[in-house]
């Protein structure tokens, strides 16, 4: 095969320096109280948001609105909650993280790069021909990705299988899965929710990025989800309702189950969070900012 100009090749490997920094810093953040860890997590999230914008700008493709809404949830999971090691991403004892809304790959890749799973400079290859950093995460191409995602409604079933596998093996690792609220219209999620409750998978946490917008409209105008909290509770889950941009609240919500049941976190978020002209605007689901708009957005994030 002949490579086109600008095509990306080569597998991804951890960034040794950043991975070591992550190992030390994430251990400290996990041990800190949610209130004490929140300012530092917020700073990491701002840096990740900047990378999301420049990554999508470089590629000319992406889902910037959902990327920005889910950033705080990703950062708090990867930096402040889960036991992960970029130097050994397949370690059997690792916690598992699944981003079910795989179209928000730019956010996941930016967060993984911030941890040192691969060099941050490789973000410039996002969606380039032959790049491992595809528009949807691929397990065999990107370290830190547990399963291929993109077809909506698949992440929670896979995460339920991970959590059940830990139970059967007598292992202590946890599984966290982040879903888009629009994909809660998929029946496969409710089958998985019923299964997880049946097996009392207290080692499973499902987080709904509740920004109330999907590809072309508001979720409630497409197929209404409310009362979403009550629906999860009726399936037998322990439900936690939070501000999905409050790092203290997120870290608290990621605490292990207090009931032995699986935990559902309804994280109320804003699509395009952090960039005023993108916030709560449905057109930014799949719109690419111009260079001038990226400059304005970065200026806002740098304040």
N, C-alpha and C positions, 0 to 999 in steps of 0.2 A: 504494500500500500504506500502511495506517495503522500507525504505529509504536506498539508497546505501551509501557507505562510502563517506564522503565529500559533501553529498547532502545538499542543503540550504533550509531552511524553514523560515516562518515568514514574515509578511507584512512589508512594508517599512514606516517609519515615519520620520518626519523632525528631523534634528539635531538642538536642541534649540540654542546652542551657536553659531553655524555657521550661522543659519538662522538670528539671531539677527545681527551678523556682516554683513551679506549680506544686510539686510534691510537698515542699516546705510550707508554702503559703496556704494551700488548700487544707492541709492538716490543721493549721492554726485556725483558719476560718471555721472549719467543722467543729472545733472544740469551743469556739467563742459563743457567747449568748447571741440570740438573734438581734437584739438591740445593738450590741457592740459590733457585730459583723456587718450590719446593714450599710453603713457609709462606705466601707471598702468594697462590698459587692456592687454598690451603685456606681462606684468609680470604674470598676471592671466592665460593667454593663455599658457605660457611656463609651468606653474604648471600643467595645464590640460593635456598638451601633455605628460608630464612625467607619469601622472596617466593612460593615454591611453595605453602607452607602457607596464607598469607593469600589467595592467588589462588584456591585451591580452596575455601577457606572462603567467600569472597565469592560464588563461582559456585554452590556447593552441589553441584558435580559435579567429577569428575576421577579420576585414577589415581595417588594419592599415593604408594603403595608403590614402584612402578616409577619415578616421578619422582625420588624420593629416592635410589634405587639408582644411577641413571644420571647424577646431577648432577656428580660429580667427573670423569667421562669427558667430559661436555659442556664444562665450564669449562676443562679442560686443553686440549681441542681448540681452542675458540674464543679463549681468552686466551693460551695458551702455545705454540701450534703453528702454526695456519693463518694465511695472509696474507689478511685480510679488511678491507673498508672500509665501515662502516655508511653513510658519506656517498655511496657509489657501490656499492651491493650487487650490481649486475650487471656490474661491471668484468670485461672479458674475461680478464684475467690472474689473477683471484682464485683461491684454492683453493676446492674444493667440499666442503661438509659436508652429509651426508644423515642424518637421524634416521629409520631404518626403522621403529622401534617408535613410530609416530606417535600412538598413544593417550597417550603421555607428553608431550603438547603443552605442558602447564603448565611442565614443566622446560625445554623448548626455548624457550618464550616468555620465561620468566624469565631464562634465560641470554642470549638475544638482547637483551632490554631492558637487561641489565647492561652490554652492549657499546655501547648507544646506537642500535641499529637502529630503535627507536621509543621514545617516552617511557615510563618505568617506570610512570607513573600509569595508562597504558592497560591494564595488567594487570587492573585492576578490571572490565574489560569481558569478561573470559574467559567464553566460551560464552553471553554475552547475546544476545538476538535481534538479528540482522543484524550482529553484531560480526565483524570480520575475524579475530579470535582465536577461531576455531572449536575444537571438540574434537579435530580433526585438522588438521595444518598444511596450508595452501593456498598454493601457489607464487605465485599472482597477487594474493594478499591481504596477505601478510606478508613484508616485506623480510628477506632472510637465509635464507628457505626455498627450497631448490633444487628440490624436487619434492613433490607431494602424497603424503602417506603415511598409512597407517592400515590398509588391507588388508595383512596381514602377508605377508612374502616378496617384496615389491616393491622395497625399498630397495637391496639388494645388486645386483640386475639393473640398476637405473638407475645406480648408482654405477659398475658395471663399464662401462656405456656411456659415462659421463663420462670415465673413465680411458682407455678406448680412443680416445675422441674427442681427448683431449689428445695421445695418441701419434700419431694420424693427422695432427694439425695441427702437430706438432713443438713443442708447448707444454710448459712446465716445471711447470705447476700440478698440485697433488696432489688426490686425492679421499679423504676419510675418511667411512666409513659406520658408524653404531652400530646394532646389531641386538639385539633381545631374544633370550634363549636359547630361549624357547618357540617363536619363529618359525623356529628352525633345524629344526623338524619339517616345514617347507614345502619341497617338492621344487624350487621355483624357485630357492631359494638355492643348492642344490647344482649346478644347471645353470649358474648364474652363476659359482660357484666354479671349476667345471671350465673355463669359458670364459676367466676371468681368468688362470688358470694357463697355459692354452694359449697365450695371447698375451703371457705373461710381463709382466704389468702391475705392474711394481715401483713405480708411482706410485699404487697403490691400497692402502689400509689398511682392513680390516674388523675392527670391535671388537664382541665379543659380551659383552653385559651379563649375566654368568653368575650371576644371583641364585637360580637353581634353583627358582623358583616361577613358575607361570603362572596363568591366571585362576582356576582352582578347585582346583589341586592342585600337587604338586611335579612338575617336569619328568620326573623319572625314573619317576614313577608313571603318567605320561600316555603318553609315548613316549620311552624312554630315549635320552639323547644321548651319554653316556660310552661309550668314551673320546673326548671331543670334540677334544682336541688332536691325537690320532692321526688322526682323520678328516680334519681340515683338512690335516695334513701329507701324508696319502695322496693328496689332491687336488692336491698340488704347491705348497702355500703355505709361506712362512716363518712359523713359529708362535712367538709370544711369550706366555708364561703369567705373569700378574701379579696382584697385589692391586689391585682396581679402585677402592680408596679411598686408595691411596698415591700422592700427586701426583708424587712423584719417579719412581716406577715407571711411572706413566702417561705422563709426559713422555718418559721414556726409550723406552717402547714405541712412541710416536708418531714416533720417528726414522725416516728413510727406510729402505727396504729395503737390507739388506747383501748380498743375493744376486741382486738383479734380479728376484726373484719377488714376487708380491703378499704382503702381510703380514696374518696373522690374529692378533689380540690376544684372548686368552681372559682377560677381566677378571673375576675372582672378586669378586662384590659381595654386599651384604646388602639385601634388599628393605626399604624403610622406614629406610634408614641415617640415623643421627643422632637418631632419636626412639625411645627405648627400648621403648615399648609397641607400636610398629609393626614393629620389626625382626624379619625372618624370619617374619612372620605372613601367611598366604595371604589372610586376609580383608581385608587392607589393599590388595589389588589395585585394588579399585573402591569402597572404603568412604570416606565423607566424614567427617572429624573434626568433633566438636561444638565450639562456641566454647570450652568448658572444656578440651577436649583440645588445641585449637590453642594456648591459653595455656600449657598444660604443655609442649607441644612447643617453643614459642618460648623458654620459660625454659631448657630443656635446651640449645638451640642457642646461647643467649646466654652460657653458662658458659665 
